[in-house]
Amino acid sequence: MADQKVTLNVDNMSCGHCSGMVQKTLEGIPGLSDISVDLEGKKAAFATSDQDLVRTAVDAVTKAGYPASKA
Ligand SMILES: [Cu+2]
């Protein structure tokens, strides 16, 4: 199945450390690619072919301290 681009809204990011943490958290989930984090825009984006991983990503980022939701 082709990768689909997913965007998350991410709260609580206030500096490069925060966006780095979100980036690292997403990089720790196998099956995600093209990961990017937009500190100013309060968003994170990635591509995946597995829609179940969207919830996994939302939960992991939220657990890391940055409440996330699908944009
Ligand atoms: Cu920070």
N, CA, C, O and the ligand as a Tripos MOL2 file, in Angstrom:
@<TRIPOS>MOLECULE
protein
  285   283    72     0     0
PROTEIN
NO_CHARGES

@<TRIPOS>ATOM
      1 N           0.8540   -1.2040    0.0000 N.3       1 MET1
      2 CA          0.0000    0.0000    0.0000 C.3       1 MET1
      3 C           0.8850    1.2490    0.0000 C.2       1 MET1
      4 O           1.9450    1.2650    0.6260 O.2       1 MET1
      5 N           0.4580    2.2560   -0.6810 N.am      2 ALA2
      6 CA          1.2690    3.4780   -0.7880 C.3       2 ALA2
      7 C           1.2710    4.2440    0.5320 C.2       2 ALA2
      8 O           0.3000    4.2300    1.2880 O.2       2 ALA2
      9 N           2.3800    4.9010    0.7770 N.am      3 ASP3
     10 CA          2.4550    5.7250    1.9770 C.3       3 ASP3
     11 C           1.4950    6.9010    1.8720 C.2       3 ASP3
     12 O           1.3210    7.5030    0.8120 O.2       3 ASP3
     13 N           0.8880    7.2010    2.9940 N.am      4 GLN4
     14 CA          0.0380    8.3780    3.0650 C.3       4 GLN4
     15 C           0.6460    9.3820    4.0190 C.2       4 GLN4
     16 O           1.1750    9.0210    5.0700 O.2       4 GLN4
     17 N           0.5650   10.6260    3.6480 N.am      5 LYS5
     18 CA          1.0920   11.7100    4.4690 C.3       5 LYS5
     19 C           0.0880   12.0020    5.5780 C.2       5 LYS5
     20 O          -1.1080   12.1550    5.3310 O.2       5 LYS5
     21 N           0.6020   12.0770    6.8160 N.am      6 VAL6
     22 CA         -0.2550   12.3480    7.9710 C.3       6 VAL6
     23 C           0.2850   13.5700    8.6950 C.2       6 VAL6
     24 O           1.4950   13.7050    8.8740 O.2       6 VAL6
     25 N          -0.6020   14.4570    9.1100 N.am      7 THR7
     26 CA         -0.1960   15.6170    9.8990 C.3       7 THR7
     27 C          -0.8640   15.5610   11.2660 C.2       7 THR7
     28 O          -2.0580   15.2820   11.3770 O.2       7 THR7
     29 N          -0.0770   15.8300   12.3060 N.am      8 LEU8
     30 CA         -0.6110   15.8970   13.6690 C.3       8 LEU8
     31 C          -0.5140   17.3220   14.1850 C.2       8 LEU8
     32 O           0.4520   18.0260   13.8930 O.2       8 LEU8
     33 N          -1.5000   17.7470   14.9420 N.am      9 ASN9
     34 CA         -1.3720   18.9590   15.7520 C.3       9 ASN9
     35 C          -0.6730   18.5630   17.0390 C.2       9 ASN9
     36 O          -1.0510   17.5740   17.6670 O.2       9 ASN9
     37 N           0.3410   19.3200   17.4440 N.am     10 VAL10
     38 CA          1.1000   18.9870   18.6490 C.3      10 VAL10
     39 C           1.1670   20.2110   19.5640 C.2      10 VAL10
     40 O           1.6790   21.2600   19.1720 O.2      10 VAL10
     41 N           0.6490   20.0680   20.7770 N.am     11 ASP11
     42 CA          0.6700   21.1500   21.7670 C.3      11 ASP11
     43 C           1.9390   21.0980   22.6020 C.2      11 ASP11
     44 O           2.6290   20.0800   22.6560 O.2      11 ASP11
     45 N           2.2330   22.2260   23.2560 N.am     12 ASN12
     46 CA          3.2510   22.2360   24.3210 C.3      12 ASN12
     47 C           4.6910   22.3570   23.8390 C.2      12 ASN12
     48 O           5.6020   22.3890   24.6660 O.2      12 ASN12
     49 N           4.9290   22.4240   22.5290 N.am     13 MET13
     50 CA          6.3040   22.5650   22.0680 C.3      13 MET13
     51 C           6.6970   24.0380   22.1760 C.2      13 MET13
     52 O           6.0500   24.9030   21.5870 O.2      13 MET13
     53 N           7.7630   24.3160   22.9320 N.am     14 SER14
     54 CA          8.1530   25.7130   23.1320 C.3      14 SER14
     55 C           9.5730   26.0160   22.6740 C.2      14 SER14
     56 O           9.9600   27.1830   22.6120 O.2      14 SER14
     57 N          10.3550   24.9930   22.3520 N.am     15 CYS15
     58 CA         11.7260   25.2550   21.9100 C.3      15 CYS15
     59 C          12.2510   24.0810   21.0900 C.2      15 CYS15
     60 O          11.5460   23.0980   20.8610 O.2      15 CYS15
     61 N          13.4930   24.2040   20.6580 N.am     16 GLY16
     62 CA         14.0860   23.1640   19.8330 C.3      16 GLY16
     63 C          14.2030   21.8330   20.5530 C.2      16 GLY16
     64 O          14.1680   20.7740   19.9260 O.2      16 GLY16
     65 N          14.3440   21.8870   21.8670 N.am     17 HIS17
     66 CA         14.3780   20.6400   22.6330 C.3      17 HIS17
     67 C          13.0630   19.8900   22.4720 C.2      17 HIS17
     68 O          13.0480   18.6800   22.2450 O.2      17 HIS17
     69 N          11.9780   20.6120   22.5910 N.am     18 CYS18
     70 CA         10.6460   19.9980   22.4830 C.3      18 CYS18
     71 C          10.4470   19.3790   21.1040 C.2      18 CYS18
     72 O          10.0340   18.2250   20.9840 O.2      18 CYS18
     73 N          10.7410   20.1520   20.0740 N.am     19 SER19
     74 CA         10.5230   19.6190   18.7270 C.3      19 SER19
     75 C          11.4540   18.4360   18.4690 C.2      19 SER19
     76 O          11.1000   17.4990   17.7530 O.2      19 SER19
     77 N          12.6650   18.4930   19.0680 N.am     20 GLY20
     78 CA         13.5830   17.3650   18.9450 C.3      20 GLY20
     79 C          13.0500   16.1190   19.6180 C.2      20 GLY20
     80 O          13.2170   15.0080   19.1150 O.2      20 GLY20
     81 N          12.4010   16.3100   20.7690 N.am     21 MET21
     82 CA         11.8140   15.1730   21.4850 C.3      21 MET21
     83 C          10.6950   14.5420   20.6620 C.2      21 MET21
     84 O          10.5820   13.3190   20.5800 O.2      21 MET21
     85 N           9.8750   15.3890   20.0570 N.am     22 VAL22
     86 CA          8.7730   14.8830   19.2350 C.3      22 VAL22
     87 C           9.3380   14.1380   18.0250 C.2      22 VAL22
     88 O           8.8540   13.0670   17.6580 O.2      22 VAL22
     89 N          10.3660   14.7210   17.4170 N.am     23 GLN23
     90 CA         11.0120   14.0780   16.2620 C.3      23 GLN23
     91 C          11.5510   12.7010   16.6600 C.2      23 GLN23
     92 O          11.3270   11.7110   15.9620 O.2      23 GLN23
     93 N          12.2710   12.6520   17.8030 N.am     24 LYS24
     94 CA         12.8660   11.3960   18.2810 C.3      24 LYS24
     95 C          11.7970   10.3570   18.5850 C.2      24 LYS24
     96 O          11.9490    9.1780   18.2670 O.2      24 LYS24
     97 N          10.7180   10.8120   19.2060 N.am     25 THR25
     98 CA          9.6230    9.9020   19.5450 C.3      25 THR25
     99 C           9.0550    9.2630   18.2850 C.2      25 THR25
    100 O           8.8160    8.0570   18.2470 O.2      25 THR25
    101 N           8.8420   10.0720   17.2600 N.am     26 LEU26
    102 CA          8.2860    9.5410   16.0100 C.3      26 LEU26
    103 C           9.2950    8.6340   15.3100 C.2      26 LEU26
    104 O           8.9230    7.6270   14.7080 O.2      26 LEU26
    105 N          10.5840    9.0010   15.3930 N.am     27 GLU27
    106 CA         11.6170    8.1750   14.7620 C.3      27 GLU27
    107 C          11.7170    6.8130   15.4350 C.2      27 GLU27
    108 O          12.2180    5.8610   14.8370 O.2      27 GLU27
    109 N          11.2440    6.7130   16.6760 N.am     28 GLY28
    110 CA         11.2930    5.4480   17.4010 C.3      28 GLY28
    111 C          10.1780    4.4880   17.0320 C.2      28 GLY28
    112 O          10.1330    3.3680   17.5420 O.2      28 GLY28
    113 N           9.2870    4.9030   16.1640 N.am     29 ILE29
    114 CA          8.1700    4.0470   15.7680 C.3      29 ILE29
    115 C           8.4440    3.4700   14.3750 C.2      29 ILE29
    116 O           8.4220    4.1970   13.3820 O.2      29 ILE29
    117 N           8.7040    2.1510   14.3100 N.am     30 PRO30
    118 CA          8.9560    1.5460   13.0060 C.3      30 PRO30
    119 C           7.7260    1.6750   12.1040 C.2      30 PRO30
    120 O           6.5950    1.4720   12.5460 O.2      30 PRO30
    121 N           7.9620    2.0110   10.8530 N.am     31 GLY31
    122 CA          6.8480    2.1080    9.9130 C.3      31 GLY31
    123 C           6.5130    3.5380    9.5310 C.2      31 GLY31
    124 O           5.6950    3.7780    8.6440 O.2      31 GLY31
    125 N           7.1610    4.4990   10.2140 N.am     32 LEU32
    126 CA          6.9670    5.9020    9.8480 C.3      32 LEU32
    127 C           8.1710    6.3720    9.0450 C.2      32 LEU32
    128 O           9.3040    5.9820    9.3270 O.2      32 LEU32
    129 N           7.9230    7.2090    8.0450 N.am     33 SER33
    130 CA          9.0200    7.7820    7.2640 C.3      33 SER33
    131 C           8.7230    9.2510    6.9970 C.2      33 SER33
    132 O           7.6390    9.7480    7.3050 O.2      33 SER33
    133 N           9.7010    9.9340    6.4220 N.am     34 ASP34
    134 CA          9.5240   11.3620    6.0780 C.3      34 ASP34
    135 C           9.0480   12.1800    7.2750 C.2      34 ASP34
    136 O           8.1420   13.0050    7.1540 O.2      34 ASP34
    137 N           9.6710   11.9420    8.4380 N.am     35 ILE35
    138 CA          9.2230   12.6150    9.6550 C.3      35 ILE35
    139 C           9.7400   14.0420    9.6950 C.2      35 ILE35
    140 O          10.9220   14.2910    9.4540 O.2      35 ILE35
    141 N           8.8560   14.9740    9.9990 N.am     36 SER36
    142 CA          9.2800   16.3560   10.1910 C.3      36 SER36
    143 C           8.4410   16.9770   11.2970 C.2      36 SER36
    144 O           7.2920   16.5930   11.5130 O.2      36 SER36
    145 N           9.0300   17.9410   11.9910 N.am     37 VAL37
    146 CA          8.3300   18.6220   13.0760 C.3      37 VAL37
    147 C           8.4250   20.1210   12.8400 C.2      37 VAL37
    148 O           9.5050   20.6480   12.5700 O.2      37 VAL37
    149 N           7.2940   20.8030   12.9410 N.am     38 ASP38
    150 CA          7.2140   22.2450   12.7350 C.3      38 ASP38
    151 C           6.9060   22.9110   14.0720 C.2      38 ASP38
    152 O           5.7570   22.9730   14.5090 O.2      38 ASP38
    153 N           7.9720   23.4090   14.7110 N.am     39 LEU39
    154 CA          7.8320   24.0150   16.0400 C.3      39 LEU39
    155 C           6.8860   25.2160   15.9990 C.2      39 LEU39
    156 O           5.9630   25.3080   16.8080 O.2      39 LEU39
    157 N           7.1160   26.1320   15.0630 N.am     40 GLU40
    158 CA          6.2930   27.3470   14.9610 C.3      40 GLU40
    159 C           4.8360   27.0140   14.6470 C.2      40 GLU40
    160 O           3.9130   27.6060   15.2060 O.2      40 GLU40
    161 N           4.6510   26.0660   13.7530 N.am     41 GLY41
    162 CA          3.2970   25.7240   13.3170 C.3      41 GLY41
    163 C           2.5950   24.7400   14.2300 C.2      41 GLY41
    164 O           1.4270   24.4120   14.0260 O.2      41 GLY41
    165 N           3.3440   24.2510   15.2800 N.am     42 LYS42
    166 CA          2.7740   23.2810   16.2270 C.3      42 LYS42
    167 C           2.2380   22.0510   15.5130 C.2      42 LYS42
    168 O           1.1340   21.5790   15.7870 O.2      42 LYS42
    169 N           3.0520   21.5450   14.5890 N.am     43 LYS43
    170 CA          2.6220   20.3720   13.8420 C.3      43 LYS43
    171 C           3.7640   19.3760   13.6870 C.2      43 LYS43
    172 O           4.9390   19.7360   13.7560 O.2      43 LYS43
    173 N           3.3980   18.1340   13.4780 N.am     44 ALA44
    174 CA          4.3660   17.1150   13.0970 C.3      44 ALA44
    175 C           3.7810   16.3740   11.9140 C.2      44 ALA44
    176 O           2.5630   16.2400   11.7940 O.2      44 ALA44
    177 N           4.6500   15.8920   11.0400 N.am     45 ALA45
    178 CA          4.1690   15.1860    9.8540 C.3      45 ALA45
    179 C           5.0280   13.9630    9.5950 C.2      45 ALA45
    180 O           6.2200   13.9370    9.9030 O.2      45 ALA45
    181 N           4.3990   12.9620    9.0280 N.am     46 PHE46
    182 CA          5.1370   11.7610    8.6350 C.3      46 PHE46
    183 C           4.3380   11.0520    7.5550 C.2      46 PHE46
    184 O           3.1980   11.4130    7.2640 O.2      46 PHE46
    185 N           4.9510   10.0490    6.9760 N.am     47 ALA47
    186 CA          4.2600    9.2160    5.9980 C.3      47 ALA47
    187 C           4.2280    7.7910    6.5220 C.2      47 ALA47
    188 O           5.1710    7.3380    7.1710 O.2      47 ALA47
    189 N           3.1480    7.0920    6.2410 N.am     48 THR48
    190 CA          3.0460    5.6910    6.6290 C.3      48 THR48
    191 C           2.0390    4.9860    5.7360 C.2      48 THR48
    192 O           1.1180    5.6080    5.2060 O.2      48 THR48
    193 N           2.2220    3.6940    5.5780 N.am     49 SER49
    194 CA          1.2420    2.9120    4.8250 C.3      49 SER49
    195 C           0.2720    2.2130    5.7740 C.2      49 SER49
    196 O          -0.6820    1.5700    5.3370 O.2      49 SER49
    197 N           0.5250    2.3440    7.0790 N.am     50 ASP50
    198 CA         -0.2690    1.6370    8.0870 C.3      50 ASP50
    199 C          -1.0470    2.6490    8.9370 C.2      50 ASP50
    200 O          -0.4790    3.3080    9.8070 O.2      50 ASP50
    201 N          -2.3340    2.7620    8.6770 N.am     51 GLN51
    202 CA         -3.1410    3.7640    9.3800 C.3      51 GLN51
    203 C          -3.2210    3.5000   10.8850 C.2      51 GLN51
    204 O          -3.4690    4.4220   11.6620 O.2      51 GLN51
    205 N          -3.0140    2.2500   11.3000 N.am     52 ASP52
    206 CA         -3.0180    1.9510   12.7340 C.3      52 ASP52
    207 C          -1.8850    2.6870   13.4450 C.2      52 ASP52
    208 O          -1.9690    2.9600   14.6420 O.2      52 ASP52
    209 N          -0.8320    3.0050   12.7070 N.am     53 LEU53
    210 CA          0.3150    3.6880   13.3150 C.3      53 LEU53
    211 C           0.0180    5.1520   13.6230 C.2      53 LEU53
    212 O           0.7520    5.7850   14.3820 O.2      53 LEU53
    213 N          -1.0430    5.6900   13.0470 N.am     54 VAL54
    214 CA         -1.3970    7.0800   13.3490 C.3      54 VAL54
    215 C          -1.7660    7.2030   14.8230 C.2      54 VAL54
    216 O          -1.3340    8.1320   15.5060 O.2      54 VAL54
    217 N          -2.5620    6.2660   15.3020 N.am     55 ARG55
    218 CA         -2.9370    6.2720   16.7270 C.3      55 ARG55
    219 C          -1.7200    6.0050   17.6110 C.2      55 ARG55
    220 O          -1.5510    6.6290   18.6580 O.2      55 ARG55
    221 N          -0.8770    5.0700   17.1750 N.am     56 THR56
    222 CA          0.3540    4.7920   17.9140 C.3      56 THR56
    223 C           1.1870    6.0650   18.0520 C.2      56 THR56
    224 O           1.7120    6.3600   19.1260 O.2      56 THR56
    225 N           1.3030    6.8110   16.9630 N.am     57 ALA57
    226 CA          2.1020    8.0400   16.9750 C.3      57 ALA57
    227 C           1.4650    9.0960   17.8760 C.2      57 ALA57
    228 O           2.1570    9.7550   18.6520 O.2      57 ALA57
    229 N           0.1490    9.2530   17.7720 N.am     58 VAL58
    230 CA         -0.5590   10.2280   18.6130 C.3      58 VAL58
    231 C          -0.3420    9.8940   20.0850 C.2      58 VAL58
    232 O          -0.0430   10.7760   20.8910 O.2      58 VAL58
    233 N          -0.4940    8.6170   20.4330 N.am     59 ASP59
    234 CA         -0.3360    8.1930   21.8260 C.3      59 ASP59
    235 C           1.0920    8.3980   22.3130 C.2      59 ASP59
    236 O           1.3020    8.8560   23.4360 O.2      59 ASP59
    237 N           2.0780    8.0620   21.4790 N.am     60 ALA60
    238 CA          3.4860    8.1560   21.8880 C.3      60 ALA60
    239 C           3.8860    9.6160   22.0990 C.2      60 ALA60
    240 O           4.5550    9.9390   23.0800 O.2      60 ALA60
    241 N           3.4850   10.4890   21.1930 N.am     61 VAL61
    242 CA          3.8430   11.9000   21.3200 C.3      61 VAL61
    243 C           3.1380   12.5190   22.5330 C.2      61 VAL61
    244 O           3.7250   13.3120   23.2690 O.2      61 VAL61
    245 N           1.8830   12.1440   22.7240 N.am     62 THR62
    246 CA          1.1320   12.6490   23.8810 C.3      62 THR62
    247 C           1.7930   12.1950   25.1830 C.2      62 THR62
    248 O           1.9340   12.9780   26.1230 O.2      62 THR62
    249 N           2.1980   10.9210   25.2290 N.am     63 LYS63
    250 CA          2.8500   10.3610   26.4110 C.3      63 LYS63
    251 C           4.1770   11.0330   26.6820 C.2      63 LYS63
    252 O           4.5950   11.1360   27.8350 O.2      63 LYS63
    253 N           4.8480   11.4930   25.6370 N.am     64 ALA64
    254 CA          6.1340   12.1850   25.7910 C.3      64 ALA64
    255 C           5.9410   13.5850   26.3740 C.2      64 ALA64
    256 O           6.9180   14.2620   26.6970 O.2      64 ALA64
    257 N           4.6810   14.0230   26.5100 N.am     65 GLY65
    258 CA          4.4190   15.3200   27.1390 C.3      65 GLY65
    259 C           3.9080   16.3770   26.1840 C.2      65 GLY65
    260 O           3.7910   17.5480   26.5440 O.2      65 GLY65
    261 N           3.6030   15.9620   24.9650 N.am     66 TYR66
    262 CA          3.1460   16.9150   23.9470 C.3      66 TYR66
    263 C           1.8230   16.4230   23.3830 C.2      66 TYR66
    264 O           1.7980   15.6390   22.4340 O.2      66 TYR66
    265 N           0.7100   16.8890   23.9750 N.am     67 PRO67
    266 CA         -0.6130   16.4000   23.5670 C.3      67 PRO67
    267 C          -0.8130   16.5440   22.0560 C.2      67 PRO67
    268 O          -0.7050   17.6390   21.5040 O.2      67 PRO67
    269 N          -1.1000   15.4370   21.4130 N.am     68 ALA68
    270 CA         -1.1920   15.4030   19.9590 C.3      68 ALA68
    271 C          -2.5550   14.9270   19.5120 C.2      68 ALA68
    272 O          -3.2470   14.2060   20.2310 O.2      68 ALA68
    273 N          -2.9280   15.3390   18.3240 N.am     69 SER69
    274 CA         -4.1490   14.8510   17.7030 C.3      69 SER69
    275 C          -3.9700   14.8890   16.2000 C.2      69 SER69
    276 O          -3.1470   15.6380   15.6750 O.2      69 SER69
    277 N          -4.7400   14.0840   15.5260 N.am     70 LYS70
    278 CA         -4.6710   14.0900   14.0560 C.3      70 LYS70
    279 C          -5.1860   15.4350   13.5660 C.2      70 LYS70
    280 O          -6.2430   15.8900   14.0010 O.2      70 LYS70
    281 N          -4.4460   16.0730   12.6630 N.am     71 ALA71
    282 CA         -4.8400   17.4050   12.1790 C.3      71 ALA71
    283 C          -6.0100   17.2790   11.2080 C.2      71 ALA71
    284 O          -6.4920   18.2850   10.6870 O.2      71 ALA71
    285 CU         11.2620   22.9730   24.7430 Cu       72 CU72
@<TRIPOS>BOND
     1     1     2 1
     2     2     3 1
     3     3     4 2
     4     3     5 am
     5     5     6 1
     6     6     7 1
     7     7     8 2
     8     7     9 am
     9     9    10 1
    10    10    11 1
    11    11    12 2
    12    11    13 am
    13    13    14 1
    14    14    15 1
    15    15    16 2
    16    15    17 am
    17    17    18 1
    18    18    19 1
    19    19    20 2
    20    19    21 am
    21    21    22 1
    22    22    23 1
    23    23    24 2
    24    23    25 am
    25    25    26 1
    26    26    27 1
    27    27    28 2
    28    27    29 am
    29    29    30 1
    30    30    31 1
    31    31    32 2
    32    31    33 am
    33    33    34 1
    34    34    35 1
    35    35    36 2
    36    35    37 am
    37    37    38 1
    38    38    39 1
    39    39    40 2
    40    39    41 am
    41    41    42 1
    42    42    43 1
    43    43    44 2
    44    43    45 am
    45    45    46 1
    46    46    47 1
    47    47    48 2
    48    47    49 am
    49    49    50 1
    50    50    51 1
    51    51    52 2
    52    51    53 am
    53    53    54 1
    54    54    55 1
    55    55    56 2
    56    55    57 am
    57    57    58 1
    58    58    59 1
    59    59    60 2
    60    59    61 am
    61    61    62 1
    62    62    63 1
    63    63    64 2
    64    63    65 am
    65    65    66 1
    66    66    67 1
    67    67    68 2
    68    67    69 am
    69    69    70 1
    70    70    71 1
    71    71    72 2
    72    71    73 am
    73    73    74 1
    74    74    75 1
    75    75    76 2
    76    75    77 am
    77    77    78 1
    78    78    79 1
    79    79    80 2
    80    79    81 am
    81    81    82 1
    82    82    83 1
    83    83    84 2
    84    83    85 am
    85    85    86 1
    86    86    87 1
    87    87    88 2
    88    87    89 am
    89    89    90 1
    90    90    91 1
    91    91    92 2
    92    91    93 am
    93    93    94 1
    94    94    95 1
    95    95    96 2
    96    95    97 am
    97    97    98 1
    98    98    99 1
    99    99   100 2
   100    99   101 am
   101   101   102 1
   102   102   103 1
   103   103   104 2
   104   103   105 am
   105   105   106 1
   106   106   107 1
   107   107   108 2
   108   107   109 am
   109   109   110 1
   110   110   111 1
   111   111   112 2
   112   111   113 am
   113   113   114 1
   114   114   115 1
   115   115   116 2
   116   115   117 am
   117   117   118 1
   118   118   119 1
   119   119   120 2
   120   119   121 am
   121   121   122 1
   122   122   123 1
   123   123   124 2
   124   123   125 am
   125   125   126 1
   126   126   127 1
   127   127   128 2
   128   127   129 am
   129   129   130 1
   130   130   131 1
   131   131   132 2
   132   131   133 am
   133   133   134 1
   134   134   135 1
   135   135   136 2
   136   135   137 am
   137   137   138 1
   138   138   139 1
   139   139   140 2
   140   139   141 am
   141   141   142 1
   142   142   143 1
   143   143   144 2
   144   143   145 am
   145   145   146 1
   146   146   147 1
   147   147   148 2
   148   147   149 am
   149   149   150 1
   150   150   151 1
   151   151   152 2
   152   151   153 am
   153   153   154 1
   154   154   155 1
   155   155   156 2
   156   155   157 am
   157   157   158 1
   158   158   159 1
   159   159   160 2
   160   159   161 am
   161   161   162 1
   162   162   163 1
   163   163   164 2
   164   163   165 am
   165   165   166 1
   166   166   167 1
   167   167   168 2
   168   167   169 am
   169   169   170 1
   170   170   171 1
   171   171   172 2
   172   171   173 am
   173   173   174 1
   174   174   175 1
   175   175   176 2
   176   175   177 am
   177   177   178 1
   178   178   179 1
   179   179   180 2
   180   179   181 am
   181   181   182 1
   182   182   183 1
   183   183   184 2
   184   183   185 am
   185   185   186 1
   186   186   187 1
   187   187   188 2
   188   187   189 am
   189   189   190 1
   190   190   191 1
   191   191   192 2
   192   191   193 am
   193   193   194 1
   194   194   195 1
   195   195   196 2
   196   195   197 am
   197   197   198 1
   198   198   199 1
   199   199   200 2
   200   199   201 am
   201   201   202 1
   202   202   203 1
   203   203   204 2
   204   203   205 am
   205   205   206 1
   206   206   207 1
   207   207   208 2
   208   207   209 am
   209   209   210 1
   210   210   211 1
   211   211   212 2
   212   211   213 am
   213   213   214 1
   214   214   215 1
   215   215   216 2
   216   215   217 am
   217   217   218 1
   218   218   219 1
   219   219   220 2
   220   219   221 am
   221   221   222 1
   222   222   223 1
   223   223   224 2
   224   223   225 am
   225   225   226 1
   226   226   227 1
   227   227   228 2
   228   227   229 am
   229   229   230 1
   230   230   231 1
   231   231   232 2
   232   231   233 am
   233   233   234 1
   234   234   235 1
   235   235   236 2
   236   235   237 am
   237   237   238 1
   238   238   239 1
   239   239   240 2
   240   239   241 am
   241   241   242 1
   242   242   243 1
   243   243   244 2
   244   243   245 am
   245   245   246 1
   246   246   247 1
   247   247   248 2
   248   247   249 am
   249   249   250 1
   250   250   251 1
   251   251   252 2
   252   251   253 am
   253   253   254 1
   254   254   255 1
   255   255   256 2
   256   255   257 am
   257   257   258 1
   258   258   259 1
   259   259   260 2
   260   259   261 am
   261   261   262 1
   262   262   263 1
   263   263   264 2
   264   263   265 am
   265   265   266 1
   266   266   267 1
   267   267   268 2
   268   267   269 am
   269   269   270 1
   270   270   271 1
   271   271   272 2
   272   271   273 am
   273   273   274 1
   274   274   275 1
   275   275   276 2
   276   275   277 am
   277   277   278 1
   278   278   279 1
   279   279   280 2
   280   279   281 am
   281   281   282 1
   282   282   283 1
   283   283   284 2
@<TRIPOS>SUBSTRUCTURE
     1 MET1         2 RESIDUE 1 A MET
     2 ALA2         6 RESIDUE 1 A ALA
     3 ASP3        10 RESIDUE 1 A ASP
     4 GLN4        14 RESIDUE 1 A GLN
     5 LYS5        18 RESIDUE 1 A LYS
     6 VAL6        22 RESIDUE 1 A VAL
     7 THR7        26 RESIDUE 1 A THR
     8 LEU8        30 RESIDUE 1 A LEU
     9 ASN9        34 RESIDUE 1 A ASN
    10 VAL10       38 RESIDUE 1 A VAL
    11 ASP11       42 RESIDUE 1 A ASP
    12 ASN12       46 RESIDUE 1 A ASN
    13 MET13       50 RESIDUE 1 A MET
    14 SER14       54 RESIDUE 1 A SER
    15 CYS15       58 RESIDUE 1 A CYS
    16 GLY16       62 RESIDUE 1 A GLY
    17 HIS17       66 RESIDUE 1 A HIS
    18 CYS18       70 RESIDUE 1 A CYS
    19 SER19       74 RESIDUE 1 A SER
    20 GLY20       78 RESIDUE 1 A GLY
    21 MET21       82 RESIDUE 1 A MET
    22 VAL22       86 RESIDUE 1 A VAL
    23 GLN23       90 RESIDUE 1 A GLN
    24 LYS24       94 RESIDUE 1 A LYS
    25 THR25       98 RESIDUE 1 A THR
    26 LEU26      102 RESIDUE 1 A LEU
    27 GLU27      106 RESIDUE 1 A GLU
    28 GLY28      110 RESIDUE 1 A GLY
    29 ILE29      114 RESIDUE 1 A ILE
    30 PRO30      118 RESIDUE 1 A PRO
    31 GLY31      122 RESIDUE 1 A GLY
    32 LEU32      126 RESIDUE 1 A LEU
    33 SER33      130 RESIDUE 1 A SER
    34 ASP34      134 RESIDUE 1 A ASP
    35 ILE35      138 RESIDUE 1 A ILE
    36 SER36      142 RESIDUE 1 A SER
    37 VAL37      146 RESIDUE 1 A VAL
    38 ASP38      150 RESIDUE 1 A ASP
    39 LEU39      154 RESIDUE 1 A LEU
    40 GLU40      158 RESIDUE 1 A GLU
    41 GLY41      162 RESIDUE 1 A GLY
    42 LYS42      166 RESIDUE 1 A LYS
    43 LYS43      170 RESIDUE 1 A LYS
    44 ALA44      174 RESIDUE 1 A ALA
    45 ALA45      178 RESIDUE 1 A ALA
    46 PHE46      182 RESIDUE 1 A PHE
    47 ALA47      186 RESIDUE 1 A ALA
    48 THR48      190 RESIDUE 1 A THR
    49 SER49      194 RESIDUE 1 A SER
    50 ASP50      198 RESIDUE 1 A ASP
    51 GLN51      202 RESIDUE 1 A GLN
    52 ASP52      206 RESIDUE 1 A ASP
    53 LEU53      210 RESIDUE 1 A LEU
    54 VAL54      214 RESIDUE 1 A VAL
    55 ARG55      218 RESIDUE 1 A ARG
    56 THR56      222 RESIDUE 1 A THR
    57 ALA57      226 RESIDUE 1 A ALA
    58 VAL58      230 RESIDUE 1 A VAL
    59 ASP59      234 RESIDUE 1 A ASP
    60 ALA60      238 RESIDUE 1 A ALA
    61 VAL61      242 RESIDUE 1 A VAL
    62 THR62      246 RESIDUE 1 A THR
    63 LYS63      250 RESIDUE 1 A LYS
    64 ALA64      254 RESIDUE 1 A ALA
    65 GLY65      258 RESIDUE 1 A GLY
    66 TYR66      262 RESIDUE 1 A TYR
    67 PRO67      266 RESIDUE 1 A PRO
    68 ALA68      270 RESIDUE 1 A ALA
    69 SER69      274 RESIDUE 1 A SER
    70 LYS70      278 RESIDUE 1 A LYS
    71 ALA71      282 RESIDUE 1 A ALA
    72 CU72       285 GROUP 0 **** ****
